Amino acid sequence: MFKLNINKKVVRDPEFIENLFSSTWAAWFWLVVRLYVGWQWITAGWHKVTDPAWVQTGEALKGYWERAVAIPETGRPAITFGWYRSFLSGLLESGSYTWFAKLIAYGELLVGIALILGIFTGFAAFFGAFMNFNFMLAGSASTNPVLFILAFLLMMAWKVAGYIGLDNIVLPMLGTPWRPRPEK
């Protein structure tokens, strides 16, 4: 029988990567990224929450989904994956666009606010990346690939990405303090 002998050694990241994702000096870099991504979400969300076609009827989302699920006679459809087309078609048929549009509009706004304030930065970045991923699955490129990558990096840097922000106050109160790594 095969037995894997694993020593309990820690494989360290390169110093640059460790500093970028774990050192508080990098918080200034992540502040710039956070503010940029947060502003993009606030801009997109504000546009939607002030538009009755998003927050009252959901017709804007319905139109977006209808265009996304359409299969043209020539060329490629916007959605590559059939399972995602079926998912959106099911949401369309059930009339879910009426409540889903509100969820998207206010979700975008809340993600942007959280990123700008630096509160629950890792969670906000996750939900932003999740929305970007879904927009890309629906065939909408726009700024979504760049925002997805930046959100992914913010998730990886969650310990310091909100350090210059409310995370520095809130996370230690919740039991997630920043502690220096013990030297070996």
N, CA and C atoms as a LAMMPS dump frame, in Angstrom:
ITEM: TIMESTEP
0
ITEM: NUMBER OF ATOMS
552
ITEM: BOX BOUNDS ff ff ff
-5.0000000000000000e+02 5.0000000000000000e+02
-5.0000000000000000e+02 5.0000000000000000e+02
-5.0000000000000000e+02 5.0000000000000000e+02
ITEM: ATOMS id mol type element x y z
1 1 1 N 0.842 -1.176 0
2 1 2 C 0 0 0
3 1 3 C 0.891 1.245 0
4 2 1 N 0.45 2.233 -0.734
5 2 2 C 1.2 3.48 -0.857
6 2 3 C 0.951 4.357 0.361
7 3 1 N 2.037 4.795 0.977
8 3 2 C 1.903 5.684 2.127
9 3 3 C 2.685 6.955 1.833
10 4 1 N 2.007 8.064 1.947
11 4 2 C 2.625 9.346 1.679
12 4 3 C 3.177 9.915 2.976
13 5 1 N 4.468 10.142 2.996
14 5 2 C 5.112 10.69 4.182
15 5 3 C 5.183 12.209 4.024
16 6 1 N 4.361 12.896 4.77
17 6 2 C 4.321 14.353 4.685
18 6 3 C 4.904 14.944 5.952
19 7 1 N 5.976 15.67 5.782
20 7 2 C 6.534 16.399 6.915
21 7 3 C 5.718 17.66 7.11
22 8 1 N 5.659 18.11 8.314
23 8 2 C 4.855 19.296 8.61
24 8 3 C 5.688 20.559 8.426
25 9 1 N 6.173 20.738 7.217
26 9 2 C 6.929 21.934 6.893
27 9 3 C 6.012 22.913 6.171
28 10 1 N 6.288 24.165 6.344
29 10 2 C 5.515 25.2 5.682
30 10 3 C 6.295 25.673 4.459
31 11 1 N 5.633 25.635 3.323
32 11 2 C 6.242 26.157 2.106
33 11 3 C 5.864 27.63 2.03
34 12 1 N 6.846 28.469 2.12
35 12 2 C 6.585 29.905 2.183
36 12 3 C 6.425 30.488 0.791
37 13 1 N 5.612 31.532 0.746
38 13 2 C 5.451 32.277 -0.496
39 13 3 C 6.69 33.139 -0.719
40 14 1 N 6.907 33.546 -1.98
41 14 2 C 7.985 34.507 -2.206
42 14 3 C 7.712 35.77 -1.377
43 15 1 N 8.763 36.434 -0.951
44 15 2 C 8.623 37.58 -0.064
45 15 3 C 7.709 38.658 -0.646
46 16 1 N 7.823 38.915 -1.947
47 16 2 C 6.991 39.926 -2.586
48 16 3 C 5.513 39.574 -2.458
49 17 1 N 5.167 38.327 -2.713
50 17 2 C 3.769 37.886 -2.623
51 17 3 C 3.292 37.942 -1.177
52 18 1 N 4.116 37.492 -0.267
53 18 2 C 3.749 37.535 1.142
54 18 3 C 3.503 38.978 1.592
55 19 1 N 4.37 39.882 1.17
56 19 2 C 4.189 41.294 1.531
57 19 3 C 2.94 41.877 0.884
58 20 1 N 2.685 41.542 -0.366
59 20 2 C 1.539 42.087 -1.088
60 20 3 C 0.205 41.668 -0.464
61 21 1 N 0.14 40.432 0.027
62 21 2 C -1.124 39.913 0.548
63 21 3 C -1.206 39.861 2.072
64 22 1 N -0.115 40.151 2.771
65 22 2 C -0.141 40.018 4.225
66 22 3 C 0.456 41.196 4.982
67 23 1 N 1.157 42.097 4.328
68 23 2 C 1.814 43.189 5.017
69 23 3 C 0.955 44.456 4.968
70 24 1 N 0.909 45.16 6.089
71 24 2 C 0.069 46.348 6.145
72 24 3 C 0.565 47.476 5.247
73 25 1 N 1.84 47.447 4.836
74 25 2 C 2.295 48.496 3.912
75 25 3 C 1.564 48.383 2.585
76 26 1 N 1.142 47.189 2.218
77 26 2 C 0.428 46.989 0.954
78 26 3 C -1.01 47.503 1.027
79 27 1 N -1.461 47.846 2.218
80 27 2 C -2.835 48.346 2.374
81 27 3 C -3.061 49.59 1.529
82 28 1 N -2.044 50.387 1.303
83 28 2 C -2.191 51.584 0.465
84 28 3 C -2.462 51.203 -0.981
85 29 1 N -1.784 50.172 -1.465
86 29 2 C -2.034 49.678 -2.819
87 29 3 C -3.465 49.143 -2.929
88 30 1 N -3.862 48.334 -1.936
89 30 2 C -5.198 47.742 -1.97
90 30 3 C -6.286 48.791 -1.784
91 31 1 N -5.966 49.877 -1.097
92 31 2 C -6.919 50.978 -0.964
93 31 3 C -7.259 51.543 -2.339
94 32 1 N -6.249 51.746 -3.169
95 32 2 C -6.479 52.278 -4.517
96 32 3 C -7.33 51.3 -5.331
97 33 1 N -6.987 50.025 -5.277
98 33 2 C -7.76 49.003 -6.011
99 33 3 C -9.191 48.964 -5.491
100 34 1 N -9.335 48.959 -4.177
101 34 2 C -10.654 48.907 -3.54
102 34 3 C -11.519 50.096 -3.927
103 35 1 N -10.934 51.286 -3.926
104 35 2 C -11.694 52.482 -4.281
105 35 3 C -12.114 52.456 -5.748
106 36 1 N -11.23 51.987 -6.611
107 36 2 C -11.568 51.897 -8.035
108 36 3 C -12.725 50.914 -8.264
109 37 1 N -12.582 49.717 -7.731
110 37 2 C -13.619 48.692 -7.921
111 37 3 C -14.916 49.127 -7.234
112 38 1 N -14.812 49.676 -6.037
113 38 2 C -15.997 50.149 -5.321
114 38 3 C -16.725 51.237 -6.091
115 39 1 N -15.978 52.162 -6.669
116 39 2 C -16.603 53.235 -7.447
117 39 3 C -17.325 52.666 -8.672
118 40 1 N -16.728 51.678 -9.318
119 40 2 C -17.378 51.047 -10.471
120 40 3 C -18.713 50.434 -10.058
121 41 1 N -18.748 49.772 -8.896
122 41 2 C -19.991 49.161 -8.425
123 41 3 C -21.009 50.205 -8.01
124 42 1 N -20.565 51.261 -7.346
125 42 2 C -21.506 52.31 -6.943
126 42 3 C -22.116 52.969 -8.175
127 43 1 N -21.296 53.247 -9.173
128 43 2 C -21.793 53.871 -10.399
129 43 3 C -22.836 52.987 -11.079
130 44 1 N -22.513 51.697 -11.216
131 44 2 C -23.447 50.764 -11.859
132 44 3 C -24.709 50.594 -11.025
133 45 1 N -24.548 50.456 -9.719
134 45 2 C -25.705 50.265 -8.842
135 45 3 C -26.593 51.493 -8.774
136 46 1 N -25.983 52.677 -8.7
137 46 2 C -26.776 53.906 -8.611
138 46 3 C -27.61 54.095 -9.868
139 47 1 N -27.007 53.79 -11.006
140 47 2 C -27.75 53.871 -12.269
141 47 3 C -29.001 52.995 -12.209
142 48 1 N -28.859 51.822 -11.631
143 48 2 C -29.984 50.884 -11.582
144 48 3 C -31.017 51.26 -10.524
145 49 1 N -30.577 51.651 -9.318
146 49 2 C -31.56 51.939 -8.262
147 49 3 C -32.356 53.201 -8.554
148 50 1 N -31.878 54.044 -9.441
149 50 2 C -32.635 55.245 -9.811
150 50 3 C -33.454 55.043 -11.083
151 51 1 N -33.447 53.834 -11.625
152 51 2 C -34.18 53.521 -12.854
153 51 3 C -35.38 52.636 -12.515
154 52 1 N -36.61 53.13 -12.71
155 52 2 C -37.801 52.321 -12.401
156 52 3 C -37.842 50.989 -13.154
157 53 1 N -37.223 50.922 -14.319
158 53 2 C -37.206 49.664 -15.07
159 53 3 C -36.388 48.592 -14.349
160 54 1 N -35.571 49.006 -13.396
161 54 2 C -34.824 48.04 -12.584
162 54 3 C -35.532 47.77 -11.264
163 55 1 N -35.86 48.812 -10.527
164 55 2 C -36.325 48.604 -9.15
165 55 3 C -37.835 48.559 -8.98
166 56 1 N -38.591 48.871 -10.008
167 56 2 C -40.043 48.789 -9.871
168 56 3 C -40.62 47.63 -10.678
169 57 1 N -40.27 47.559 -11.958
170 57 2 C -40.87 46.526 -12.812
171 57 3 C -39.929 45.37 -13.125
172 58 1 N -38.633 45.628 -13.105
173 58 2 C -37.672 44.597 -13.5
174 58 3 C -37.567 44.423 -15.002
175 59 1 N -38.219 45.284 -15.772
176 59 2 C -38.221 45.16 -17.236
177 59 3 C -36.82 45.279 -17.838
178 60 1 N -35.95 46.064 -17.227
179 60 2 C -34.581 46.208 -17.74
180 60 3 C -33.848 44.866 -17.671
181 61 1 N -33.979 44.185 -16.549
182 61 2 C -33.344 42.875 -16.407
183 61 3 C -33.996 41.854 -17.324
184 62 1 N -35.314 41.932 -17.446
185 62 2 C -36.029 41.01 -18.342
186 62 3 C -35.488 41.149 -19.764
187 63 1 N -35.327 42.382 -20.229
188 63 2 C -34.792 42.612 -21.574
189 63 3 C -33.372 42.093 -21.713
190 64 1 N -32.551 42.3 -20.688
191 64 2 C -31.165 41.813 -20.705
192 64 3 C -31.136 40.294 -20.805
193 65 1 N -31.949 39.641 -19.974
194 65 2 C -31.995 38.185 -19.997
195 65 3 C -32.539 37.659 -21.322
196 66 1 N -33.558 38.315 -21.868
197 66 2 C -34.12 37.863 -23.145
198 66 3 C -33.084 37.954 -24.262
199 67 1 N -32.309 39.027 -24.282
200 67 2 C -31.242 39.153 -25.285
201 67 3 C -30.163 38.103 -25.052
202 68 1 N -29.869 37.828 -23.79
203 68 2 C -28.809 36.865 -23.467
204 68 3 C -29.191 35.44 -23.866
205 69 1 N -30.45 35.041 -23.667
206 69 2 C -30.849 33.658 -23.962
207 69 3 C -31.179 33.439 -25.433
208 70 1 N -31.335 34.52 -26.185
209 70 2 C -31.692 34.393 -27.609
210 70 3 C -30.582 33.661 -28.371
211 71 1 N -31.011 32.814 -29.283
212 71 2 C -30.065 32.098 -30.152
213 71 3 C -30.253 32.645 -31.56
214 72 1 N -29.253 33.392 -32.062
215 72 2 C -29.401 33.993 -33.391
216 72 3 C -29.342 32.938 -34.497
217 73 1 N -29.929 33.283 -35.647
218 73 2 C -29.899 32.359 -36.783
219 73 3 C -28.478 32.197 -37.321
220 74 1 N -27.717 33.27 -37.289
221 74 2 C -26.317 33.197 -37.706
222 74 3 C -25.445 33.735 -36.585
223 75 1 N -24.243 33.274 -36.53
224 75 2 C -23.329 33.721 -35.484
225 75 3 C -23.494 32.91 -34.213
226 76 1 N -22.822 33.381 -33.183
227 76 2 C -22.836 32.669 -31.902
228 76 3 C -23.801 33.315 -30.921
229 77 1 N -24.445 32.506 -30.096
230 77 2 C -25.31 33.079 -29.056
231 77 3 C -24.452 33.744 -27.971
232 78 1 N -25.049 34.663 -27.232
233 78 2 C -24.33 35.36 -26.163
234 78 3 C -23.898 34.395 -25.067
235 79 1 N -24.74 33.406 -24.778
236 79 2 C -24.44 32.439 -23.722
237 79 3 C -23.859 31.179 -24.359
238 80 1 N -22.681 30.808 -23.909
239 80 2 C -22.003 29.627 -24.441
240 80 3 C -22.537 28.337 -23.824
241 81 1 N -22.849 28.38 -22.544
242 81 2 C -23.23 27.172 -21.815
243 81 3 C -24.74 26.999 -21.771
244 82 1 N -25.204 25.858 -22.238
245 82 2 C -26.631 25.563 -22.268
246 82 3 C -27.268 25.55 -20.896
247 83 1 N -26.553 25.07 -19.885
248 83 2 C -27.111 25.02 -18.534
249 83 3 C -27.389 26.425 -18.01
250 84 1 N -26.546 27.397 -18.379
251 84 2 C -26.776 28.762 -17.904
252 84 3 C -27.947 29.391 -18.663
253 85 1 N -28.062 29.078 -19.946
254 85 2 C -29.213 29.554 -20.729
255 85 3 C -30.504 28.992 -20.132
256 86 1 N -30.484 27.712 -19.761
257 86 2 C -31.669 27.093 -19.139
258 86 3 C -31.992 27.747 -17.798
259 87 1 N -30.965 28.054 -17.033
260 87 2 C -31.146 28.716 -15.742
261 87 3 C -31.828 30.075 -15.928
262 88 1 N -31.302 30.902 -16.839
263 88 2 C -31.902 32.217 -17.082
264 88 3 C -33.297 32.091 -17.692
265 89 1 N -33.491 31.113 -18.566
266 89 2 C -34.823 30.902 -19.15
267 89 3 C -35.834 30.556 -18.065
268 90 1 N -35.435 29.733 -17.11
269 90 2 C -36.31 29.385 -15.996
270 90 3 C -36.662 30.603 -15.157
271 91 1 N -35.663 31.473 -14.931
272 91 2 C -35.926 32.7 -14.185
273 91 3 C -36.873 33.617 -14.959
274 92 1 N -36.701 33.67 -16.275
275 92 2 C -37.599 34.484 -17.107
276 92 3 C -39.028 33.948 -17.049
277 93 1 N -39.177 32.634 -17.229
278 93 2 C -40.505 32.017 -17.26
279 93 3 C -41.24 32.174 -15.925
280 94 1 N -40.485 32.176 -14.826
281 94 2 C -41.125 32.301 -13.514
282 94 3 C -41.377 33.755 -13.115
283 95 1 N -40.929 34.697 -13.952
284 95 2 C -41.121 36.112 -13.636
285 95 3 C -40.181 36.608 -12.546
286 96 1 N -39.106 35.88 -12.312
287 96 2 C -38.178 36.229 -11.229
288 96 3 C -37.431 37.536 -11.47
289 97 1 N -37.471 38.037 -12.698
290 97 2 C -36.783 39.295 -12.987
291 97 3 C -37.336 40.444 -12.162
292 98 1 N -38.591 40.342 -11.687
293 98 2 C -39.192 41.433 -10.917
294 98 3 C -38.476 41.637 -9.579
295 99 1 N -38.09 40.555 -8.912
296 99 2 C -37.376 40.693 -7.647
297 99 3 C -35.869 40.601 -7.833
298 100 1 N -35.429 39.864 -8.848
299 100 2 C -34.001 39.697 -9.084
300 100 3 C -33.354 41.017 -9.496
301 101 1 N -34.074 41.85 -10.224
302 101 2 C -33.542 43.148 -10.649
303 101 3 C -33.235 44.016 -9.431
304 102 1 N -34.111 43.993 -8.446
305 102 2 C -33.858 44.741 -7.211
306 102 3 C -32.622 44.197 -6.496
307 103 1 N -32.519 42.872 -6.446
308 103 2 C -31.374 42.233 -5.799
309 103 3 C -30.066 42.663 -6.464
310 104 1 N -30.049 42.682 -7.783
311 104 2 C -28.848 43.098 -8.508
312 104 3 C -28.553 44.573 -8.268
313 105 1 N -29.557 45.42 -8.415
314 105 2 C -29.354 46.866 -8.278
315 105 3 C -28.83 47.226 -6.886
316 106 1 N -29.515 46.761 -5.854
317 106 2 C -29.084 47.1 -4.498
318 106 3 C -27.819 46.333 -4.117
319 107 1 N -27.647 45.132 -4.643
320 107 2 C -26.424 44.375 -4.397
321 107 3 C -25.202 45.09 -4.948
322 108 1 N -25.304 45.616 -6.166
323 108 2 C -24.189 46.361 -6.751
324 108 3 C -23.859 47.578 -5.897
325 109 1 N -24.874 48.288 -5.47
326 109 2 C -24.669 49.478 -4.654
327 109 3 C -24.023 49.124 -3.313
328 110 1 N -24.505 48.064 -2.665
329 110 2 C -23.95 47.658 -1.369
330 110 3 C -22.518 47.157 -1.485
331 111 1 N -22.215 46.423 -2.54
332 111 2 C -20.839 45.971 -2.758
333 111 3 C -19.923 47.185 -2.909
334 112 1 N -20.351 48.159 -3.693
335 112 2 C -19.549 49.362 -3.887
336 112 3 C -19.334 50.129 -2.598
337 113 1 N -20.38 50.299 -1.818
338 113 2 C -20.265 51.023 -0.542
339 113 3 C -19.321 50.287 0.4
340 114 1 N -19.486 48.97 0.504
341 114 2 C -18.635 48.181 1.395
342 114 3 C -17.165 48.27 0.972
343 115 1 N -16.904 48.218 -0.325
344 115 2 C -15.519 48.305 -0.782
345 115 3 C -14.934 49.693 -0.516
346 116 1 N -15.696 50.712 -0.757
347 116 2 C -15.183 52.069 -0.526
348 116 3 C -14.915 52.295 0.967
349 117 1 N -15.818 51.824 1.82
350 117 2 C -15.626 51.989 3.254
351 117 3 C -14.6 51.005 3.823
352 118 1 N -14.298 49.949 3.076
353 118 2 C -13.359 48.942 3.554
354 118 3 C -13.931 48.119 4.689
355 119 1 N -15.214 47.779 4.591
356 119 2 C -15.851 46.952 5.617
357 119 3 C -16.267 45.62 4.996
358 120 1 N -15.887 44.546 5.644
359 120 2 C -16.116 43.187 5.124
360 120 3 C -15.619 43.1 3.682
361 121 1 N -14.418 43.587 3.479
362 121 2 C -13.835 43.713 2.141
363 121 3 C -13.796 42.384 1.396
364 122 1 N -13.378 41.327 2.07
365 122 2 C -13.306 40.02 1.407
366 122 3 C -14.664 39.54 0.943
367 123 1 N -15.688 39.713 1.78
368 123 2 C -17.041 39.308 1.404
369 123 3 C -17.584 40.172 0.27
370 124 1 N -17.376 41.475 0.378
371 124 2 C -17.855 42.388 -0.671
372 124 3 C -17.195 42.056 -2
373 125 1 N -15.889 41.798 -1.965
374 125 2 C -15.18 41.44 -3.198
375 125 3 C -15.704 40.123 -3.756
376 126 1 N -16.011 39.161 -2.877
377 126 2 C -16.56 37.886 -3.333
378 126 3 C -17.881 38.082 -4.072
379 127 1 N -18.791 38.852 -3.465
380 127 2 C -20.092 39.057 -4.109
381 127 3 C -19.966 39.878 -5.383
382 128 1 N -19.029 40.816 -5.418
383 128 2 C -18.768 41.547 -6.654
384 128 3 C -18.247 40.618 -7.739
385 129 1 N -17.297 39.766 -7.379
386 129 2 C -16.749 38.804 -8.35
387 129 3 C -17.841 37.844 -8.82
388 130 1 N -18.722 37.433 -7.91
389 130 2 C -19.814 36.532 -8.272
390 130 3 C -20.745 37.184 -9.299
391 131 1 N -21.044 38.476 -9.087
392 131 2 C -21.877 39.179 -10.065
393 131 3 C -21.141 39.313 -11.397
394 132 1 N -19.854 39.679 -11.351
395 132 2 C -19.074 39.774 -12.592
396 132 3 C -19.074 38.449 -13.338
397 133 1 N -18.901 37.36 -12.615
398 133 2 C -18.87 36.026 -13.217
399 133 3 C -20.196 35.723 -13.908
400 134 1 N -21.306 36.051 -13.254
401 134 2 C -22.615 35.808 -13.853
402 134 3 C -22.859 36.688 -15.067
403 135 1 N -22.415 37.938 -15.014
404 135 2 C -22.554 38.812 -16.178
405 135 3 C -21.76 38.251 -17.348
406 136 1 N -20.564 37.723 -17.062
407 136 2 C -19.743 37.134 -18.135
408 136 3 C -20.399 35.866 -18.681
409 137 1 N -20.978 35.045 -17.802
410 137 2 C -21.672 33.84 -18.275
411 137 3 C -22.84 34.203 -19.185
412 138 1 N -23.455 35.355 -18.929
413 138 2 C -24.577 35.812 -19.75
414 138 3 C -24.1 36.498 -21.029
415 139 1 N -22.794 36.527 -21.249
416 139 2 C -22.259 37.053 -22.5
417 139 3 C -21.902 38.523 -22.485
418 140 1 N -21.863 39.127 -21.316
419 140 2 C -21.548 40.552 -21.218
420 140 3 C -20.113 40.725 -20.749
421 141 1 N -19.23 41.098 -21.668
422 141 2 C -17.828 41.279 -21.306
423 141 3 C -17.639 42.63 -20.624
424 142 1 N -17.687 43.706 -21.373
425 142 2 C -17.533 45.058 -20.841
426 142 3 C -16.332 45.12 -19.898
427 143 1 N -16.511 45.672 -18.696
428 143 2 C -15.421 45.763 -17.725
429 143 3 C -15.396 44.551 -16.793
430 144 1 N -16.304 43.615 -16.973
431 144 2 C -16.434 42.49 -16.057
432 144 3 C -15.173 41.648 -15.887
433 145 1 N -14.424 41.322 -16.939
434 145 2 C -13.212 40.518 -16.709
435 145 3 C -12.187 41.227 -15.821
436 146 1 N -11.988 42.514 -16.038
437 146 2 C -11.019 43.261 -15.229
438 146 3 C -11.51 43.37 -13.789
439 147 1 N -12.78 43.703 -13.604
440 147 2 C -13.324 43.81 -12.254
441 147 3 C -13.315 42.46 -11.539
442 148 1 N -13.526 41.377 -12.279
443 148 2 C -13.473 40.034 -11.692
444 148 3 C -12.067 39.74 -11.152
445 149 1 N -11.052 40.02 -11.955
446 149 2 C -9.665 39.772 -11.531
447 149 3 C -9.322 40.63 -10.319
448 150 1 N -9.691 41.917 -10.356
449 150 2 C -9.395 42.797 -9.222
450 150 3 C -10.132 42.341 -7.962
451 151 1 N -11.373 41.907 -8.114
452 151 2 C -12.126 41.408 -6.96
453 151 3 C -11.483 40.136 -6.415
454 152 1 N -11.026 39.267 -7.309
455 152 2 C -10.351 38.042 -6.882
456 152 3 C -9.09 38.385 -6.086
457 153 1 N -8.327 39.36 -6.56
458 153 2 C -7.122 39.778 -5.846
459 153 3 C -7.477 40.397 -4.492
460 154 1 N -8.558 41.177 -4.447
461 154 2 C -9.002 41.741 -3.17
462 154 3 C -9.398 40.641 -2.196
463 155 1 N -10.004 39.566 -2.7
464 155 2 C -10.344 38.441 -1.819
465 155 3 C -9.076 37.799 -1.262
466 156 1 N -8.082 37.656 -2.121
467 156 2 C -6.821 37.066 -1.655
468 156 3 C -6.126 37.964 -0.63
469 157 1 N -6.317 39.264 -0.755
470 157 2 C -5.667 40.231 0.127
471 157 3 C -6.586 40.684 1.256
472 158 1 N -7.604 39.918 1.563
473 158 2 C -8.628 40.349 2.503
474 158 3 C -8.056 40.836 3.83
475 159 1 N -6.934 40.269 4.285
476 159 2 C -6.378 40.651 5.588
477 159 3 C -5.894 42.093 5.617
478 160 1 N -5.41 42.571 4.474
479 160 2 C -4.881 43.936 4.445
480 160 3 C -5.649 44.857 3.504
481 161 1 N -6.515 44.315 2.671
482 161 2 C -7.238 45.146 1.703
483 161 3 C -8.169 46.136 2.393
484 162 1 N -8.665 45.801 3.551
485 162 2 C -9.528 46.71 4.292
486 162 3 C -8.854 47.311 5.513
487 163 1 N -7.546 47.14 5.606
488 163 2 C -6.805 47.642 6.762
489 163 3 C -6.922 49.155 6.896
490 164 1 N -6.879 49.864 5.755
491 164 2 C -7.14 51.3 5.769
492 164 3 C -8.63 51.433 5.46
493 165 1 N -9.413 51.196 6.455
494 165 2 C -10.864 51.19 6.309
495 165 3 C -11.488 50.655 7.577
496 166 1 N -12.77 50.394 7.518
497 166 2 C -13.493 49.957 8.706
498 166 3 C -13.165 48.525 9.134
499 167 1 N -12.597 47.729 8.24
500 167 2 C -12.196 46.37 8.628
501 167 3 C -11.192 46.402 9.782
502 168 1 N -10.366 47.43 9.825
503 168 2 C -9.361 47.556 10.879
504 168 3 C -10.011 47.692 12.252
505 169 1 N -11.238 48.174 12.29
506 169 2 C -11.976 48.332 13.546
507 169 3 C -12.914 47.148 13.774
508 170 1 N -13.66 46.791 12.73
509 170 2 C -14.733 45.8 12.865
510 170 3 C -14.2 44.366 12.997
511 171 1 N -13.257 43.976 12.157
512 171 2 C -12.801 42.582 12.18
513 171 3 C -12.167 42.175 13.511
514 172 1 N -11.335 43.004 14.135
515 172 2 C -10.825 42.596 15.456
516 172 3 C -11.939 42.419 16.489
517 173 1 N -12.99 43.218 16.402
518 173 2 C -14.115 43.054 17.336
519 173 3 C -14.842 41.737 17.095
520 174 1 N -14.782 41.225 15.869
521 174 2 C -15.441 39.958 15.551
522 174 3 C -14.53 38.758 15.788
523 175 1 N -13.324 39.009 16.245
524 175 2 C -12.41 37.916 16.542
525 175 3 C -11.49 37.562 15.401
526 176 1 N -11.266 38.473 14.487
527 176 2 C -10.334 38.241 13.395
528 176 3 C -9.261 39.328 13.425
529 177 1 N -8.464 39.345 14.492
530 177 2 C -7.454 40.406 14.571
531 177 3 C -6.251 40.11 13.692
532 178 1 N -5.546 41.167 13.361
533 178 2 C -4.268 41.008 12.658
534 178 3 C -3.213 40.801 13.72
535 179 1 N -2.506 39.73 13.586
536 179 2 C -1.411 39.441 14.515
537 179 3 C -0.169 39.19 13.698
538 180 1 N 0.966 39.671 14.153
539 180 2 C 2.188 39.372 13.416
540 180 3 C 2.484 37.874 13.433
541 181 1 N 3.023 37.391 12.358
542 181 2 C 3.394 35.97 12.271
543 181 3 C 4.631 35.746 13.159
544 182 1 N 4.607 34.689 13.98
545 182 2 C 5.776 34.425 14.813
546 182 3 C 7 34.097 13.953
547 183 1 N 8.13 34.63 14.341
548 183 2 C 9.372 34.358 13.607
549 183 3 C 9.85 32.954 13.933
550 184 1 N 10.451 32.329 12.936
551 184 2 C 10.952 30.963 13.152
552 184 3 C 12.433 30.957 13.302
